[in-house]
Amino acid sequence: MMQIEEILKGIDIISLTGERSTIISNIEFDSRKVTGGSLFVAVKGYKSNGHDFINAAVTSGASAVICEILPENPDKSICWIKTGDSARALGFAASNFFGNPSSSLNLVGVTGTNGKTTIVTLLYQMFLRLGYKCGLFSTVCNYINGKELPTTHTTPDPVQLNSLLSEMVREGCDFAFMEVSSHSADQQRIAGLKFDGAIFTNLTHDHLDYHKTFDNYLTAKKSFFDSLPVGSFALVNIDDRNGRVMLQNCKARHYTFSVRGMADYRCGIIEQGFEGMGLKIQGEEVWTRFIGDFNASNLLAVYAASELLGATKKEILTILSDLHPVSGRLEVVKSPGGISGIVDYAHTPDALLNVIDTINKIREGGAQLITVVGAGGDRDKTKRPKMAAISAEGSSKIILTSDNPRTEDPEKILDDMETGITPDLKRKTLRISNRREAIKTAVMLANSGDVILVAGKGHETYQEIMGVKHHFDDREELKNALLLK
């Protein structure tokens, strides 16, 4: 319970009518969840506009409403707050309502097209092993000191987010590590939070169904860095040309990392195989269980952030050598017959190219790479032919299959993917829309020494078809098929 006046701190208010002492019991932006004493925030969403449901919220007992456009005849018995950006106001209101929990934690956000989940998860594991209590927000799962909390979005909505941060504070957490998606930055889900650090990984083709242009996508990522306070750190990958862009007009302390050239934090690959790779980080050698140039970059980001957060070089390198890859990220499954199966979440052209390049650097000269790949329905269609082309160009054989078709016809998704396959590459391309059969076929085609890549779903344990989620786990399917080989 809190007075509306306390909840409104930091919000740009155009007008306020009603009692500032109005007591609020909860904050809602979904009118269906409003009860007596609620503050309803009317947010203009991607698919619906909360202003269309103000009357429903008032009827359900809302005591106050934050909106950008006031109704013609507002109910004078409740408190009305007009603002220029309801989404931003929701972030600040939620943060205030839960006692500004981000100010009581060392909160670090990671943004970029690829690598977010790996970096936040490894930072979480790093600081747990260093003896701290920690929280984690990731695509795979949210955690508070080892307690698992299921997740539905890369970054939760502001009310969920601040509620979880508040719980982390109550549990005595010292650190919290969070994936910051471009959607969450654009939709102001992180407004009102105090970050102690931000990490930028890279920026490649993704989410253009939402952002429409690459510049919009870049702007959404950069807005996170623009909002960082003085005293926090901004750590960016300068192997990506957009890394420097993130630092422009950023008030935080600037740090860079690179696996290719000069930077504040540097790393090189000494050797690698399917079991792991040897790295040289800041002049020190360390063996890790990870493979791939992109993972060398991810591990370097973890090293740099850990040092910036106060850990010593010796502590960091000792723990790095014992950390395991994140579930569904270049996860290797070996068959008794000598076939290597790899499951990876790669669902963007760049991520797929990185994984295929990594495998091709390691596999023996005569061994085949058989790639099973699809593309999600109801998402950015422009990346479909690119992903098919990358797979065909880098693999010995590819099987185009269904990913999460959601409400789209799987065959039409495969039609889109096939437009990226040139005539000379069609001879090594198969099309099997049933994902289970596609994986089984890949195993049938493989011989000892060959590598099978199953890309796109990684850690996911479901397949969504016509809006219904069915249990499906690439790792289970691949293991079962390999056992029968």
Stockholm file with secondary structure:
# STOCKHOLM 1.0

chainA/1-485         MMQIEEILKGIDIISLTGERSTIISNIEFDSRKVTGGSLFVAVKGYKSNGHDFINAAVTSGASAVICEILPENPDKSICWIKTGDSARALGFAASNFFGNPSSSLNLVGVTGTNGKTTIVTLLYQMFLRLGYKCGLFSTVCNYINGKELPTTHTTPDPVQLNSLLSEMVREGCDFAFMEVSSHSADQQRIAGLKFDGAIFTNLTHDHLDYHKTFDNYLTAKKSFFDSLPVGSFALVNIDDRNGRVMLQNCKARHYTFSVRGMADYRCGIIEQGFEGMGLKIQGEEVWTRFIGDFNASNLLAVYAASELLGATKKEILTILSDLHPVSGRLEVVKSPGGISGIVDYAHTPDALLNVIDTINKIREGGAQLITVVGAGGDRDKTKRPKMAAISAEGSSKIILTSDNPRTEDPEKILDDMETGITPDLKRKTLRISNRREAIKTAVMLANSGDVILVAGKGHETYQEIMGVKHHFDDREELKNALLLK
#=GR chainA/1-485 SS CEEHHHHTTTCCEEEEESCTTCEESEEESSGGGCCTTEEEECCBCSSCBGGGGHHHHHHTTCSEEEESSCCSSCCTTSEEEEESCHHHHHHHHHHHHTTCGGGGSEEEEEESSSSHHHHHHHHHHHHHHTTCCEEEECSSCEEETTEEECCSSSSCCHHHHHHHHHHHHHTTCSEEEEECCHHHHHTTTTTTCCCSEEEECCCCSCCHHHHSSHHHHHHHHHHHHHTCCTTSEEEEETTSTHHHHHHTTCCSEEEEEESSSCCSEEEEEEEEETTEEEEEETTEEEEESCCSHHHHHHHHHHHHHHHHTTCCHHHHHHHHTTCCCCTTSSEEEECTTSCEEEEECCCSHHHHHHHHHHHHHHSCTTCCEEEEECCCTTSCGGGHHHHHHHHHHHCSEEEECCSCCBTSCHHHHHHHHHTTSCGGGGGGEEECCSHHHHHHHHHHHCCTTCEEEEESCTTCCEEEETTEEEECCHHHHHHHHHHTC
#=GC SS_cons         CEEHHHHTTTCCEEEEESCTTCEESEEESSGGGCCTTEEEECCBCSSCBGGGGHHHHHHTTCSEEEESSCCSSCCTTSEEEEESCHHHHHHHHHHHHTTCGGGGSEEEEEESSSSHHHHHHHHHHHHHHTTCCEEEECSSCEEETTEEECCSSSSCCHHHHHHHHHHHHHTTCSEEEEECCHHHHHTTTTTTCCCSEEEECCCCSCCHHHHSSHHHHHHHHHHHHHTCCTTSEEEEETTSTHHHHHHTTCCSEEEEEESSSCCSEEEEEEEEETTEEEEEETTEEEEESCCSHHHHHHHHHHHHHHHHTTCCHHHHHHHHTTCCCCTTSSEEEECTTSCEEEEECCCSHHHHHHHHHHHHHHSCTTCCEEEEECCCTTSCGGGHHHHHHHHHHHCSEEEECCSCCBTSCHHHHHHHHHTTSCGGGGGGEEECCSHHHHHHHHHHHCCTTCEEEEESCTTCCEEEETTEEEECCHHHHHHHHHHTC
//
